[in-house]
Amino acid sequence: MEAISEAFVFSLWGSSECGWTYLPAIGNSGGIMSIWSKLKASLVFTFI
């Protein structure tokens, strides 16, 4: 996927109480997406 919408992430998580980030696929390499509960964790930094 080149772009991921908030609506897509929220539908996977089941609510909007989540944080997320992703790195899209490049060539034959797969991408990665991370989703976490905003109620239980907070993002300190990202370097994607």
Secondary structure, DSSP 8 states (H G I E B T S, - for coil): -----HHHHHHHHSSS-EEEEEE--BTTB--EEEEEETTT--------
